[in-house]
């Protein structure tokens, strides 16, 4: 797995990572990026806005 924001990698999908569906595709964000942009994620803003 690769974080769509910072490029961090993991062998499998960790339970602390966040999944977002944007434009019909799934994007995964590591726990650090998800924490930093939590309000934008909860507001359902596309990752291009943050």
ROSE-4610 file (N, C-alpha, C; in Angstrom, 1 decimal, always signed):
// ROSE-4610
residu = [X/X/X/X/X/X/X/X/X/X/X/X/X/X/X/X/X/X/X/X/X/X/X/X/X/X/X/X/X/X/X/X/X/X/X/X/X/X/X/X/X/X/X/X/X/X/X/X/X/X/X/X/X/X/X/X/X/X/X/X/X/X/X/X/X/X/X/X/X/X/X/X/X/X/X/X/X/X/X/X/X/X/X/X/X/X/X/X/X/X/X/X/X/X/X/X/X/X/X/X/X/X/X/X/X/X/X/X/X/X/X/X/X/X/X/X/X/X/X/X/X/X/X/X/X/X/X/X/X/X/X/X/X/X/X/X/X/X/X/X/X/X/X/X/X/X/X/X/X/X]
num = [1/1/1/2/2/2/3/3/3/4/4/4/5/5/5/6/6/6/7/7/7/8/8/8/9/9/9/10/10/10/11/11/11/12/12/12/13/13/13/14/14/14/15/15/15/16/16/16/17/17/17/18/18/18/19/19/19/20/20/20/21/21/21/22/22/22/23/23/23/24/24/24/25/25/25/26/26/26/27/27/27/28/28/28/29/29/29/30/30/30/31/31/31/32/32/32/33/33/33/34/34/34/35/35/35/36/36/36/37/37/37/38/38/38/39/39/39/40/40/40/41/41/41/42/42/42/43/43/43/44/44/44/45/45/45/46/46/46/47/47/47/48/48/48/49/49/49/50/50/50]
x = [+0.8/+0.0/+0.9/+0.4/+1.1/+0.2/+0.6/-0.2/-0.3/-1.5/-1.7/-1.3/-1.0/-0.6/+1.0/+1.6/+3.0/+3.9/+3.3/+4.0/+4.6/+4.1/+4.6/+4.1/+4.8/+4.4/+4.2/+3.4/+3.2/+3.0/+3.3/+3.2/+1.7/+0.9/-0.6/-1.3/-2.6/-3.4/-3.5/-2.8/-2.9/-4.3/-4.8/-6.1/-6.1/-5.0/-5.0/-5.1/-4.9/-5.0/-6.4/-6.7/-8.0/-8.1/-9.3/-9.6/-10.7/-10.4/-11.3/-11.6/-12.9/-13.3/-13.5/-12.6/-12.7/-12.6/-13.6/-13.7/-13.7/-14.4/-14.5/-13.3/-12.3/-11.1/-10.9/-10.2/-9.9/-8.5/-8.5/-7.2/-7.0/-5.7/-5.4/-4.5/-4.7/-3.9/-3.4/-2.1/-1.5/-2.1/-1.8/-2.4/-1.9/-0.7/-0.2/-0.9/-1.0/-1.8/-3.2/-3.8/-5.2/-5.5/-4.6/-4.7/-4.5/-3.6/-3.3/-4.4/-5.2/-6.2/-7.6/-7.8/-9.0/-10.3/-10.2/-11.4/-11.8/-10.8/-11.1/-11.7/-11.2/-11.7/-13.1/-13.4/-14.8/-15.7/-15.2/-16.0/-16.2/-15.6/-15.6/-15.1/-14.0/-13.4/-12.4/-12.3/-11.4/-10.0/-9.1/-7.7/-7.0/-7.4/-6.7/-6.9/-8.0/-8.2/-7.3/-6.8/-6.0/-4.6]
y = [-1.2/+0.0/+1.2/+2.3/+3.5/+4.7/+5.6/+6.7/+7.6/+8.1/+8.9/+10.4/+10.7/+12.1/+12.2/+11.4/+11.5/+10.4/+9.3/+8.3/+7.2/+7.3/+6.3/+4.9/+3.9/+2.5/+1.6/+0.6/-0.5/-1.8/-2.9/-4.2/-4.6/-4.3/-4.6/-3.3/-3.3/-2.2/-2.1/-1.2/-1.1/-0.6/-1.0/-0.6/+0.9/+1.6/+3.0/+3.9/+3.3/+4.1/+4.4/+5.5/+5.9/+5.7/+5.3/+5.1/+6.1/+6.7/+7.7/+7.3/+7.5/+7.2/+8.5/+8.8/+10.0/+9.7/+10.3/+10.1/+8.6/+7.8/+6.4/+5.5/+6.1/+5.3/+5.4/+4.4/+4.4/+5.0/+5.9/+6.5/+6.1/+5.8/+5.4/+6.5/+6.8/+7.8/+7.3/+7.5/+6.9/+7.7/+7.2/+7.7/+9.2/+9.5/+10.9/+11.8/+11.5/+12.4/+12.5/+11.4/+11.4/+12.3/+12.3/+13.1/+14.6/+14.9/+16.3/+16.9/+16.1/+16.6/+16.0/+15.8/+15.1/+16.0/+17.3/+18.1/+18.1/+18.1/+18.1/+16.8/+15.7/+14.4/+14.2/+14.7/+14.6/+15.5/+16.6/+17.5/+17.0/+15.8/+15.2/+16.1/+16.8/+17.6/+16.6/+16.8/+16.0/+16.3/+15.4/+15.5/+16.6/+16.9/+18.0/+19.4/+19.5/+20.8/+20.9/+19.8/+20.0/+19.6]
z = [+0.0/+0.0/+0.0/-0.7/-0.7/-0.4/+0.5/+0.9/-0.3/-0.6/-1.8/-1.6/-0.3/+0.0/+0.1/+1.0/+1.2/+0.6/+0.2/-0.4/+0.5/+1.8/+2.8/+2.3/+2.6/+2.1/+3.3/+3.1/+4.0/+3.2/+3.9/+3.2/+2.9/+3.9/+3.7/+4.3/+4.1/+4.6/+6.1/+6.8/+8.2/+8.6/+9.8/+10.2/+10.6/+10.7/+11.1/+9.8/+8.7/+7.4/+7.1/+6.3/+5.9/+4.4/+4.0/+2.6/+2.1/+1.0/+0.4/-1.0/-1.4/-2.8/-3.5/-4.5/-5.3/-6.7/-7.5/-8.9/-9.3/-8.5/-8.8/-8.4/-7.8/-7.4/-5.9/-5.4/-3.9/-3.7/-2.8/-2.3/-0.9/-0.5/+0.9/+1.4/+2.7/+3.4/+4.7/+5.0/+6.2/+7.4/+8.6/+9.8/+10.0/+9.7/+9.9/+8.9/+7.7/+6.7/+7.1/+7.5/+7.9/+9.1/+10.1/+11.3/+10.9/+10.0/+9.7/+8.9/+8.1/+7.3/+7.6/+8.9/+9.4/+9.0/+9.3/+9.0/+7.5/+6.7/+5.2/+4.8/+5.4/+5.1/+5.6/+6.8/+7.3/+6.5/+6.0/+5.1/+3.7/+3.4/+2.1/+1.0/+1.3/+0.3/-0.5/-1.8/-2.6/-2.1/-2.1/-1.6/-2.4/-3.6/-4.3/-3.7/-2.8/-2.1/-0.9/-0.3/+0.8/+0.5]
